[in-house]
Amino acid sequence: MKEGEAAAFRTDWLENRVDAQQLGLDITNTYGSWPYFADKMEERFKDSFEKETAKNEILTLRQGNETAQAFFERFEEKKRWAGYTNRINEEFLVSLLRRNMNKPLVDRVIYGGHIPRDYQEWKRELIRIDYIWREREKEKKGSDTGKKPYSEQKKEGEKKKDGTGYTYTGSGERMEVDKAKFRTEGRCYRCGEKGHRSFECKDAQKRKPQFNVREFLEKMTKEEREKLLEGF
């Protein structure tokens, strides 16, 4: 623990332990205790690990076959976990969008006559143009295949909703959520429940990158634990 966050943790630990000893406090169950040490390690490094994981993942996040709207839902989550929430990060985020979203879509935005000025403009234009392109592709496909019998149209057009608020077609494919409607009703568009916003949803938290510091420490042998504590 000689560099970075680890070195800072070690310094804080030593200073706090010395302060406690100078005050004549019993440190048996605190700075002389392995469980207490494990608690402090987990508290210090868990969020730091998740932040670094998100920073790495956002670099390689690709659009692929999904809609621009769906891509931005994932991108915004990674952006928030990585701490890229200030305007100072916008130029970097735009460079990621131009590199990682589908090239034909990015080109349509660039050569559309108006290059977006900031991250929010890029987001709006990418979603708008992607939606228009997909709708045109559907129309082309529909005109090529011709009309299907009414019974088949009805079957394909059937939609079902589950408790999450997502709409499904008859084939079981999930459609995009009407977010405006959910916002008006004060409901989370991820789970359909009231009382919290989408980025606070437990469903989203389940997908959050996890690192169990306590599990890592508990796998250490007794000798390794004693040696680690002695080093502090």
QUIJOUR-V869673 format. One record per pair of residues at least 4 apart in sequence whose C-alpha atoms are under 6 Angstrom apart, sorted by sequence separation. I is the first residue (numbers start at 1). J is the second residue. D is the distance in whole Angstrom. If there is no record, write none. Layout:
i-><I;I>
j-><J;J>
d-><D;D>
//
This chain:
i-><3;21;27;28;29;42;72;78;96;97;103;107;108;122;125;126;142;153;168;169;183;188;220;1;2;20;27;79;84;110;116;161;168;182;187;188;1;30;116;161;168;187;160;167;168;182;187;63;160;167;186;159;188;159;188;158;159;166;158;17;156;58;54;94;164;54;55;164;165;54;164;90;51;51;62;63;62;69;68;50;42>
j-><7;25;31;32;33;46;76;82;100;101;107;111;112;126;129;130;146;157;172;173;187;192;224;6;7;25;32;84;89;115;121;166;173;187;192;193;7;36;122;167;174;193;167;174;175;189;194;71;168;175;194;168;197;169;198;169;170;177;170;31;170;78;78;119;190;81;82;191;192;82;192;119;81;82;100;101;101;127;127;209;213>
d-><5;6;5;5;5;6;6;6;6;5;6;6;6;6;6;6;6;6;6;5;6;5;6;5;5;5;6;5;6;5;5;6;5;5;6;6;5;5;5;5;4;5;6;6;6;6;4;6;5;5;6;5;5;4;5;6;6;6;5;6;5;6;5;6;6;6;5;4;5;5;5;6;6;5;5;5;6;6;5;6;5>
//
